[in-house]
Amino acid sequence: MKSIFRLLICFFSLLNSIELKSQTEKVIETPFDGGEWFEFRIYYGFFNASYASIKLENDTINNIPVLHSMGYGKTTGLARWFFKVDDYYESYFDREKIIPYKFIRNIYEGGYTKNIEINFNQEKQIANITDKKKNTITKLPFNYNAQDLVSSFYYLRKYFPRDEFKINESFVINMFFDNDNYVFKLKYLGNEVIDSKFGKIECLKFIPMVQSGRIFKEQESVTIWISNDKNRIPIRVQADVIVGSIKADLDNFKNLKYPFKIKF
């Protein structure tokens, strides 16, 4: 369950809002604002195992207007008895450029805990990492335009080039997570209409490249369906793991910037 929540936050990334202002000029609109909120129900096989939510607020950091995103995931019911998960993530990022200034990861996963705060010095491209559990501070360089685990969701909602994308084509995003730089890669598989709690929704279908062996059966074990509208929100995530399968469905939402598009 812990990995599917991390994947969900990354997958909140498969979206954009690029429109044409004229035939020669593109206008990049921001498809979200403070007040937006999503909740996902996560199933392990037939069991309702956990919930994950993410909300967005207007805020300031160092007197700079920013957007502040908070993500939370936890196991519920019987799953909580067997494996308790309480994962909390925060990100403060620039409203226009969508670059992170501060990231917080405070998790409890079956007895394993981690409490990390990362402050991004965008001018020097240095990440100041505070491990509150170990009481240590580390400084490491991060790659150009690197996103944290949460800001990547919003970055790609704004900049993912929808109109230029072809079936089986892949795209990548630079990410900085804990103490390392990563390249997150996803492949577009085309469009598909799926049944959801809200009705039939036309979706863009993606496969992220994940590491096989420890949790996932293969590199292409995870599939994501994203609403094919201006909001570009995750509708479903499904993963084949070493033992069984996990599915996450959008369960609730509010304060979307654009109407939620349902076919019928």
Secondary structure, 3 states (H helix, E strand, C coil): CHHHHHHHHHHCCCCECEEECCCCCEEECCCCCCCCEEEEEEEECCEEEEEEEEEEEEEEECCEEEEEEEEEEEECHHHHHHCCEEEEEEEEEECCCCCEEEEEEEEEECCEEEEEEEEEECCCCEEEEEECCCCEEEEEECCCCCECCCHHHHHHHHHCCHHHCCCCCEEEEEEEECCEEEEEEEEEEEEEEEEECCEEEEEEEEEECCCECCCECCCCCEEEEEECCCCCCEEEEEEEECCCEEEEEEEEEECCCCCCCCCC
